[in-house]
Amino acid sequence: MFRVIHSHEVHDELMSLKTNKSSIDIPRTCIKLAADHINEALMIVFNHSLLQGVFPDIFKISKVTISALPALAQIFEKSICKQLVSYLEKEKILYEFQFGFRKGQSTSQAITEIAENF
């Protein structure tokens, strides 16, 4: 169901990391500085994970204080999220009035829809 994740996608996600956010593993600044050197290796790890249907145990570790996931796990999750949302929208699986947690959909639109139709 998932397509392969390409190295340019991994690189883009690496470069979009916000360095002011906390993580519990490698400092985000270091990850961004190494992006050109690690994106291919991460692409391979992410794609093997998809093929095997296994989310690596090392990515499941979080610090409960503010639930900070490892930066690399966040990049993997963003890549998967983009594919899932794209699939759900392409196949029209989501209910048309599902406003929450969708890009371009807001709670004010939901309120407007309710006000106009009830």
DRENTORKOL-3810 file (N, C-alpha, C; in nm, 4 decimals):
REM DRENTORKOL-3810
@n.u->0.0820; n.v->-0.1182; n.w->0.0000; ca.u->0.0000; ca.v->0.0000; ca.w->0.0000; c.u->0.0869; c.v->0.1252; c.w->0.0000
@n.u->0.1964; n.v->0.1254; n.w->0.0732; ca.u->0.2844; ca.v->0.2418; ca.w->0.0741; c.u->0.3793; c.v->0.2360; c.w->-0.0446
@n.u->0.4081; n.v->0.3517; n.w->-0.0999; ca.u->0.5102; ca.v->0.3590; ca.w->-0.2031; c.u->0.6440; c.v->0.3807; c.w->-0.1337
@n.u->0.7524; n.v->0.3648; n.w->-0.2068; ca.u->0.8835; ca.v->0.3865; ca.w->-0.1469; c.u->0.9010; c.v->0.5339; c.w->-0.1125
@n.u->0.9788; n.v->0.5586; n.w->-0.0122; ca.u->1.0149; ca.v->0.6949; ca.w->0.0270; c.u->1.1449; c.v->0.7273; c.w->-0.0449
@n.u->1.1480; n.v->0.8381; n.w->-0.1146; ca.u->1.2653; ca.v->0.8768; ca.w->-0.1927; c.u->1.3625; c.v->0.9599; c.w->-0.1090
@n.u->1.4896; n.v->0.9563; n.w->-0.1477; ca.u->1.5920; ca.v->1.0265; ca.w->-0.0709; c.u->1.5670; c.v->1.1767; c.w->-0.0662
@n.u->1.5124; n.v->1.2338; n.w->-0.1729; ca.u->1.4860; ca.v->1.3782; ca.w->-0.1702; c.u->1.3763; c.v->1.4131; c.w->-0.0690
@n.u->1.2809; n.v->1.3204; n.w->-0.0472; ca.u->1.1780; ca.v->1.3432; ca.w->0.0543; c.u->1.2401; c.v->1.3425; c.w->0.1936
@n.u->1.3281; n.v->1.2452; n.w->0.2173; ca.u->1.3963; ca.v->1.2377; ca.w->0.3464; c.u->1.4801; c.v->1.3637; c.w->0.3661
@n.u->1.5531; n.v->1.4043; n.w->0.2624; ca.u->1.6377; ca.v->1.5233; ca.w->0.2716; c.u->1.5530; c.v->1.6470; c.w->0.3026
@n.u->1.4401; n.v->1.6612; n.w->0.2337; ca.u->1.3522; ca.v->1.7759; ca.w->0.2590; c.u->1.3031; c.v->1.7779; c.w->0.4032
@n.u->1.2655; n.v->1.6610; n.w->0.4550; ca.u->1.2189; ca.v->1.6527; ca.w->0.5935; c.u->1.3327; c.v->1.6824; c.w->0.6917
@n.u->1.4518; n.v->1.6327; n.w->0.6607; ca.u->1.5671; ca.v->1.6622; ca.w->0.7461; c.u->1.5912; c.v->1.8126; c.w->0.7537
@n.u->1.5845; n.v->1.8771; n.w->0.6389; ca.u->1.6121; ca.v->2.0206; ca.w->0.6336; c.u->1.5003; c.v->2.1041; c.w->0.6956
@n.u->1.3808; n.v->2.0473; n.w->0.7047; ca.u->1.2697; ca.v->2.1230; ca.w->0.7634; c.u->1.2604; c.v->2.1061; c.w->0.9152
@n.u->1.3500; n.v->2.0255; n.w->0.9731; ca.u->1.3505; ca.v->2.0087; ca.w->1.1187; c.u->1.3685; c.v->2.1434; c.w->1.1871
@n.u->1.2875; n.v->2.1684; n.w->1.2868; ca.u->1.3012; ca.v->2.2908; ca.w->1.3648; c.u->1.4040; c.v->2.2648; c.w->1.4755
@n.u->1.5089; n.v->2.3420; n.w->1.4743; ca.u->1.6171; ca.v->2.3187; ca.w->1.5704; c.u->1.5825; c.v->2.3675; c.w->1.7110
@n.u->1.4769; n.v->2.4457; n.w->1.7248; ca.u->1.4399; ca.v->2.4960; ca.w->1.8578; c.u->1.3487; c.v->2.4003; c.w->1.9335
@n.u->1.3089; n.v->2.2894; n.w->1.8705; ca.u->1.2255; ca.v->2.1901; ca.w->1.9382; c.u->1.3152; c.v->2.0873; c.w->2.0060
@n.u->1.2622; n.v->2.0282; n.w->2.1119; ca.u->1.3427; ca.v->1.9306; ca.w->2.1843; c.u->1.3274; c.v->1.7920; c.w->2.1244
@n.u->1.4301; n.v->1.7133; n.w->2.1405; ca.u->1.4255; ca.v->1.5714; ca.w->2.1055; c.u->1.5182; c.v->1.5004; c.w->2.2030
@n.u->1.5082; n.v->1.3698; n.w->2.2077; ca.u->1.5824; ca.v->1.2968; ca.w->2.3098; c.u->1.7016; c.v->1.2210; c.w->2.2531
@n.u->1.7322; n.v->1.2445; n.w->2.1295; ca.u->1.8407; ca.v->1.1689; ca.w->2.0696; c.u->1.9475; c.v->1.2629; c.w->2.0151
@n.u->1.9770; n.v->1.2518; n.w->1.8899; ca.u->2.0781; ca.v->1.3335; ca.w->1.8252; c.u->2.0263; c.v->1.4771; c.w->1.8170
@n.u->2.1089; n.v->1.5750; n.w->1.8522; ca.u->2.0635; ca.v->1.7146; ca.w->1.8406; c.u->2.0208; c.v->1.7454; c.w->1.6972
@n.u->1.9104; n.v->1.8150; n.w->1.6840; ca.u->1.8532; ca.v->1.8458; ca.w->1.5528; c.u->1.9494; c.v->1.9240; c.w->1.4644
@n.u->2.0289; n.v->2.0102; n.w->1.5232; ca.u->2.1259; ca.v->2.0871; ca.w->1.4448; c.u->2.2260; c.v->1.9930; c.w->1.3782
@n.u->2.2688; n.v->1.8921; n.w->1.4511; ca.u->2.3629; ca.v->1.7939; ca.w->1.3950; c.u->2.2985; c.v->1.7162; c.w->1.2803
@n.u->2.1723; n.v->1.6807; n.w->1.2986; ca.u->2.1020; ca.v->1.6061; ca.w->1.1941; c.u->2.0930; c.v->1.6904; c.w->1.0667
@n.u->2.0576; n.v->1.8178; n.w->1.0834; ca.u->2.0467; ca.v->1.9052; ca.w->0.9652; c.u->2.1819; c.v->1.9224; c.w->0.8964
@n.u->2.2884; n.v->1.9362; n.w->0.9761; ca.u->2.4222; ca.v->1.9529; ca.w->0.9183; c.u->2.4659; c.v->1.8277; c.w->0.8418
@n.u->2.4182; n.v->1.7120; n.w->0.8850; ca.u->2.4570; ca.v->1.5861; ca.w->0.8217; c.u->2.3584; c.v->1.5398; c.w->0.7142
@n.u->2.2571; n.v->1.6190; n.w->0.6868; ca.u->2.1489; ca.v->1.5775; ca.w->0.5963; c.u->2.1989; c.v->1.5240; c.w->0.4627
@n.u->2.2950; n.v->1.5910; n.w->0.4019; ca.u->2.3450; ca.v->1.5473; ca.w->0.2711; c.u->2.4135; c.v->1.4110; c.w->0.2773
@n.u->2.4588; n.v->1.3744; n.w->0.3956; ca.u->2.5347; ca.v->1.2501; ca.w->0.4115; c.u->2.4513; c.v->1.1335; c.w->0.4642
@n.u->2.3371; n.v->1.1634; n.w->0.5261; ca.u->2.2587; ca.v->1.0563; ca.w->0.5895; c.u->2.1254; c.v->1.0278; c.w->0.5227
@n.u->2.0823; n.v->1.1150; n.w->0.4306; ca.u->1.9483; ca.v->1.0956; ca.w->0.3752; c.u->1.9335; c.v->0.9633; c.w->0.2990
@n.u->2.0366; n.v->0.9199; n.w->0.2275; ca.u->2.0279; ca.v->0.7920; ca.w->0.1535; c.u->2.0154; c.v->0.6739; c.w->0.2501
@n.u->2.0966; n.v->0.6755; n.w->0.3554; ca.u->2.0922; ca.v->0.5659; ca.w->0.4532; c.u->1.9572; c.v->0.5620; c.w->0.5245
@n.u->1.9063; n.v->0.6785; n.w->0.5608; ca.u->1.7757; ca.v->0.6832; ca.w->0.6256; c.u->1.6653; c.v->0.6362; c.w->0.5315
@n.u->1.6756; n.v->0.6724; n.w->0.4051; ca.u->1.5780; ca.v->0.6266; ca.w->0.3060; c.u->1.5738; c.v->0.4735; c.w->0.3037
@n.u->1.6907; n.v->0.4109; n.w->0.3055; ca.u->1.6978; ca.v->0.2643; ca.w->0.3040; c.u->1.6332; c.v->0.2065; c.w->0.4300
@n.u->1.6652; n.v->0.2619; n.w->0.5462; ca.u->1.6075; ca.v->0.2142; ca.w->0.6726; c.u->1.4564; c.v->0.2311; c.w->0.6713
@n.u->1.4084; n.v->0.3477; n.w->0.6302; ca.u->1.2647; ca.v->0.3733; ca.w->0.6286; c.u->1.1930; c.v->0.2778; c.w->0.5332
@n.u->1.2490; n.v->0.2566; n.w->0.4148; ca.u->1.1845; ca.v->0.1689; ca.w->0.3175; c.u->1.1864; c.v->0.0228; c.w->0.3603
@n.u->1.2935; n.v->-0.0214; n.w->0.4236; ca.u->1.2956; ca.v->-0.1586; ca.w->0.4772; c.u->1.1902; c.v->-0.1739; c.w->0.5858
@n.u->1.1767; n.v->-0.0712; n.w->0.6664; ca.u->1.0762; ca.v->-0.0741; ca.w->0.7717; c.u->0.9363; c.v->-0.0871; c.w->0.7123
@n.u->0.9099; n.v->-0.0107; n.w->0.6062; ca.u->0.7789; ca.v->-0.0198; ca.w->0.5397; c.u->0.7556; c.v->-0.1583; c.w->0.4816
@n.u->0.8558; n.v->-0.2132; n.w->0.4159; ca.u->0.8422; ca.v->-0.3460; ca.w->0.3547; c.u->0.8159; c.v->-0.4544; c.w->0.4588
@n.u->0.8820; n.v->-0.4423; n.w->0.5735; ca.u->0.8671; ca.v->-0.5425; ca.w->0.6786; c.u->0.7454; c.v->-0.5159; c.w->0.7670
@n.u->0.6883; n.v->-0.3962; n.w->0.7562; ca.u->0.5732; ca.v->-0.3617; ca.w->0.8395; c.u->0.6098; c.v->-0.3450; c.w->0.9857
@n.u->0.7319; n.v->-0.2976; n.w->1.0099; ca.u->0.7811; ca.v->-0.2841; ca.w->1.1473; c.u->0.8336; c.v->-0.1424; c.w->1.1686
@n.u->0.7852; n.v->-0.0770; n.w->1.2735; ca.u->0.8378; ca.v->0.0523; ca.w->1.3138; c.u->0.9530; c.v->0.0237; c.w->1.4091
@n.u->1.0754; n.v->0.0678; n.w->1.3766; ca.u->1.1927; ca.v->0.0307; ca.w->1.4576; c.u->1.1765; c.v->0.0642; c.w->1.6057
@n.u->1.2154; n.v->-0.0300; n.w->1.6909; ca.u->1.2048; ca.v->-0.0116; ca.w->1.8360; c.u->1.2750; c.v->0.1159; c.w->1.8824
@n.u->1.3888; n.v->0.1485; n.w->1.8234; ca.u->1.4646; ca.v->0.2661; ca.w->1.8645; c.u->1.3840; c.v->0.3942; c.w->1.8424
@n.u->1.2892; n.v->0.3918; n.w->1.7472; ca.u->1.2049; ca.v->0.5089; ca.w->1.7203; c.u->1.0862; c.v->0.5178; c.w->1.8162
@n.u->1.0626; n.v->0.4126; n.w->1.8943; ca.u->0.9484; ca.v->0.4099; ca.w->1.9853; c.u->0.9807; c.v->0.4694; c.w->2.1223
@n.u->1.1050; n.v->0.5008; n.w->2.1438; ca.u->1.1469; ca.v->0.5555; ca.w->2.2726; c.u->1.1068; c.v->0.7016; c.w->2.2796
@n.u->1.0400; n.v->0.7376; n.w->2.3867; ca.u->1.0057; ca.v->0.8783; ca.w->2.4058; c.u->1.0240; c.v->0.9151; c.w->2.5524
@n.u->1.0465; n.v->1.0404; n.w->2.5728; ca.u->1.0609; ca.v->1.0937; ca.w->2.7078; c.u->0.9263; c.v->1.1526; c.w->2.7450
@n.u->0.8669; n.v->1.1054; n.w->2.8509; ca.u->0.7287; ca.v->1.1371; ca.w->2.8828; c.u->0.7080; c.v->1.2801; c.w->2.9319
@n.u->0.8114; n.v->1.3519; n.w->2.9645; ca.u->0.7933; ca.v->1.4875; ca.w->3.0171; c.u->0.7063; c.v->1.5718; c.w->2.9237
@n.u->0.7391; n.v->1.5722; n.w->2.7960; ca.u->0.6567; ca.v->1.6417; ca.w->2.6964; c.u->0.6401; c.v->1.5542; c.w->2.5732
@n.u->0.6602; n.v->1.4256; n.w->2.5904; ca.u->0.6491; ca.v->1.3287; ca.w->2.4832; c.u->0.7297; c.v->1.3682; c.w->2.3597
@n.u->0.8584; n.v->1.3826; n.w->2.3790; ca.u->0.9482; ca.v->1.4176; ca.w->2.2690; c.u->0.9990; c.v->1.2906; c.w->2.2031
@n.u->0.9628; n.v->1.2716; n.w->2.0773; ca.u->1.0107; ca.v->1.1566; ca.w->2.0011; c.u->1.1459; c.v->1.1883; c.w->1.9396
@n.u->1.2231; n.v->1.0859; n.w->1.9071; ca.u->1.3481; ca.v->1.1105; ca.w->1.8359; c.u->1.3197; c.v->1.1837; c.w->1.7040
@n.u->1.4085; n.v->1.2753; n.w->1.6676; ca.u->1.3900; ca.v->1.3549; ca.w->1.5452; c.u->1.3765; c.v->1.2661; c.w->1.4227
@n.u->1.4546; n.v->1.1583; n.w->1.4141; ca.u->1.4470; ca.v->1.0709; ca.w->1.2969; c.u->1.3121; c.v->0.9992; c.w->1.2912
@n.u->1.2555; n.v->0.9655; n.w->1.4063; ca.u->1.1227; ca.v->0.9037; ca.w->1.4104; c.u->1.0181; c.v->1.0030; c.w->1.3600
@n.u->1.0352; n.v->1.1306; n.w->1.3953; ca.u->0.9411; ca.v->1.2331; ca.w->1.3494; c.u->0.9464; c.v->1.2482; c.w->1.1980
@n.u->1.0647; n.v->1.2403; n.w->1.1404; ca.u->1.0791; ca.v->1.2494; ca.w->0.9950; c.u->1.0097; c.v->1.1315; c.w->0.9284
@n.u->1.0294; n.v->1.0112; n.w->0.9821; ca.u->0.9654; ca.v->0.8915; ca.w->0.9281; c.u->0.8133; c.v->0.9049; c.w->0.9372
@n.u->0.7643; n.v->0.9494; n.w->1.0526; ca.u->0.6207; ca.v->0.9650; ca.w->1.0717; c.u->0.5624; c.v->1.0667; c.w->0.9737
@n.u->0.6304; n.v->1.1772; n.w->0.9504; ca.u->0.5819; ca.v->1.2776; ca.w->0.8554; c.u->0.5731; c.v->1.2200; c.w->0.7149
@n.u->0.6723; n.v->1.1409; n.w->0.6767; ca.u->0.6705; ca.v->1.0796; ca.w->0.5433; c.u->0.5512; c.v->0.9863; c.w->0.5280
@n.u->0.5236; n.v->0.9066; n.w->0.6293; ca.u->0.4105; ca.v->0.8139; ca.w->0.6263; c.u->0.2784; c.v->0.8906; c.w->0.6304
@n.u->0.2712; n.v->0.9932; n.w->0.7127; ca.u->0.1488; ca.v->1.0726; ca.w->0.7250; c.u->0.1108; c.v->1.1347; c.w->0.5912
@n.u->0.2084; n.v->1.1901; n.w->0.5207; ca.u->0.1808; ca.v->1.2510; ca.w->0.3909; c.u->0.1231; c.v->1.1490; c.w->0.2938
@n.u->0.1788; n.v->1.0277; n.w->0.2955; ca.u->0.1278; ca.v->0.9231; ca.w->0.2058; c.u->-0.0137; c.v->0.8808; c.w->0.2445
@n.u->-0.0389; n.v->0.8656; n.w->0.3744; ca.u->-0.1720; ca.v->0.8246; ca.w->0.4196; c.u->-0.2772; c.v->0.9283; c.w->0.3836
@n.u->-0.2484; n.v->1.0539; n.w->0.4113; ca.u->-0.3437; ca.v->1.1607; ca.w->0.3808; c.u->-0.3698; c.v->1.1668; c.w->0.2314
@n.u->-0.2647; n.v->1.1562; n.w->0.1521; ca.u->-0.2792; ca.v->1.1582; ca.w->0.0070; c.u->-0.3687; c.v->1.0433; c.w->-0.0393
@n.u->-0.3453; n.v->0.9250; n.w->0.0142; ca.u->-0.4252; ca.v->0.8078; ca.w->-0.0225; c.u->-0.5717; c.v->0.8266; c.w->0.0188
@n.u->-0.5941; n.v->0.8692; n.w->0.1425; ca.u->-0.7304; ca.v->0.8865; ca.w->0.1921; c.u->-0.8070; c.v->0.9907; c.w->0.1102
@n.u->-0.7384; n.v->1.0981; n.w->0.0719; ca.u->-0.8043; ca.v->1.2011; ca.w->-0.0075; c.u->-0.8274; c.v->1.1545; c.w->-0.1509
@n.u->-0.7281; n.v->1.0870; n.w->-0.2099; ca.u->-0.7417; ca.v->1.0383; ca.w->-0.3470; c.u->-0.8555; c.v->0.9376; c.w->-0.3599
@n.u->-0.8662; n.v->0.8483; n.w->-0.2639; ca.u->-0.9692; ca.v->0.7444; ca.w->-0.2663; c.u->-1.1022; c.v->0.7909; c.w->-0.2063
@n.u->-1.1058; n.v->0.9173; n.w->-0.1613; ca.u->-1.2273; ca.v->0.9753; ca.w->-0.1024; c.u->-1.2811; c.v->0.8881; c.w->0.0111
@n.u->-1.1911; n.v->0.8462; n.w->0.0983; ca.u->-1.2280; ca.v->0.7589; ca.w->0.2098; c.u->-1.2823; c.v->0.8394; c.w->0.3279
@n.u->-1.2293; n.v->0.9599; n.w->0.3473; ca.u->-1.2746; ca.v->1.0418; ca.w->0.4592; c.u->-1.4131; c.v->1.0990; c.w->0.4315
@n.u->-1.4917; n.v->1.1075; n.w->0.5352; ca.u->-1.6234; ca.v->1.1690; ca.w->0.5275; c.u->-1.6057; c.v->1.3145; c.w->0.4849
@n.u->-1.6916; n.v->1.3608; n.w->0.3938; ca.u->-1.6738; ca.v->1.4956; ca.w->0.3388; c.u->-1.6808; c.v->1.6047; c.w->0.4455
@n.u->-1.7478; n.v->1.5776; n.w->0.5567; ca.u->-1.7583; ca.v->1.6770; ca.w->0.6628; c.u->-1.6599; c.v->1.6507; c.w->0.7774
@n.u->-1.5548; n.v->1.5771; n.w->0.7486; ca.u->-1.4472; ca.v->1.5571; ca.w->0.8463; c.u->-1.3583; c.v->1.6807; c.w->0.8401
@n.u->-1.3731; n.v->1.7702; n.w->0.9363; ca.u->-1.3001; ca.v->1.8955; ca.w->0.9330; c.u->-1.1740; c.v->1.8930; c.w->1.0189
@n.u->-1.1762; n.v->1.8201; n.w->1.1286; ca.u->-1.0628; ca.v->1.8196; ca.w->1.2196; c.u->-0.9414; c.v->1.7482; c.w->1.1642
@n.u->-0.8248; n.v->1.8006; n.w->1.1916; ca.u->-0.6968; ca.v->1.7386; ca.w->1.1583; c.u->-0.6739; c.v->1.7233; c.w->1.0085
@n.u->-0.7331; n.v->1.8118; n.w->0.9291; ca.u->-0.7134; ca.v->1.8073; ca.w->0.7848; c.u->-0.6688; c.v->1.9445; c.w->0.7366
@n.u->-0.5710; n.v->1.9438; n.w->0.6491; ca.u->-0.5211; ca.v->2.0677; ca.w->0.5920; c.u->-0.6318; c.v->2.1329; c.w->0.5099
@n.u->-0.6504; n.v->2.2625; n.w->0.5299; ca.u->-0.7521; ca.v->2.3349; ca.w->0.4559; c.u->-0.8922; c.v->2.3197; c.w->0.5128
@n.u->-0.9063; n.v->2.2475; n.w->0.6226; ca.u->-1.0352; ca.v->2.2293; ca.w->0.6884; c.u->-1.0222; c.v->2.2828; c.w->0.8303
@n.u->-1.1194; n.v->2.3585; n.w->0.8755; ca.u->-1.1099; ca.v->2.4164; ca.w->1.0091; c.u->-1.2400; c.v->2.3974; c.w->1.0857
@n.u->-1.2331; n.v->2.4202; n.w->1.2148; ca.u->-1.3534; ca.v->2.4088; ca.w->1.2966; c.u->-1.4530; c.v->2.5192; c.w->1.2615
@n.u->-1.4041; n.v->2.6347; n.w->1.2168; ca.u->-1.4976; ca.v->2.7408; ca.w->1.1773; c.u->-1.5774; c.v->2.6980; c.w->1.0536
@n.u->-1.5151; n.v->2.6228; n.w->0.9634; ca.u->-1.5889; ca.v->2.5699; ca.w->0.8480; c.u->-1.6958; c.v->2.4712; c.w->0.8943
@n.u->-1.6642; n.v->2.3917; n.w->0.9940; ca.u->-1.7609; ca.v->2.2957; ca.w->1.0480; c.u->-1.8801; c.v->2.3698; c.w->1.1083
@n.u->-1.8526; n.v->2.4759; n.w->1.1824; ca.u->-1.9602; ca.v->2.5537; ca.w->1.2438; c.u->-2.0475; c.v->2.6179; c.w->1.1359
@n.u->-1.9839; n.v->2.6709; n.w->1.0322; ca.u->-2.0579; ca.v->2.7305; ca.w->0.9209; c.u->-2.1464; c.v->2.6266; c.w->0.8540
@n.u->-2.0930; n.v->2.5087; n.w->0.8301; ca.u->-2.1702; ca.v->2.4006; ca.w->0.7682; c.u->-2.2915; c.v->2.3650; c.w->0.8520
@n.u->-2.2738; n.v->2.3548; n.w->0.9817; ca.u->-2.3851; ca.v->2.3216; ca.w->1.0713; c.u->-2.4885; c.v->2.4334; c.w->1.0703
@n.u->-2.4417; n.v->2.5570; n.w->1.0803; ca.u->-2.5334; ca.v->2.6720; ca.w->1.0856; c.u->-2.6151; c.v->2.6841; c.w->0.9576
@n.u->-2.5540; n.v->2.6562; n.w->0.8430; ca.u->-2.6237; ca.v->2.6719; ca.w->0.7150; c.u->-2.7198; c.v->2.5577; c.w->0.6852
@n.u->-2.6972; n.v->2.4408; n.w->0.7413; ca.u->-2.7775; ca.v->2.3246; ca.w->0.7039; c.u->-2.8711; c.v->2.2720; c.w->0.8122
@n.u->-2.8748; n.v->2.3351; n.w->0.9259; ca.u->-2.9639; ca.v->2.2866; ca.w->1.0321; c.u->-3.0504; c.v->2.3959; c.w->1.0865
END
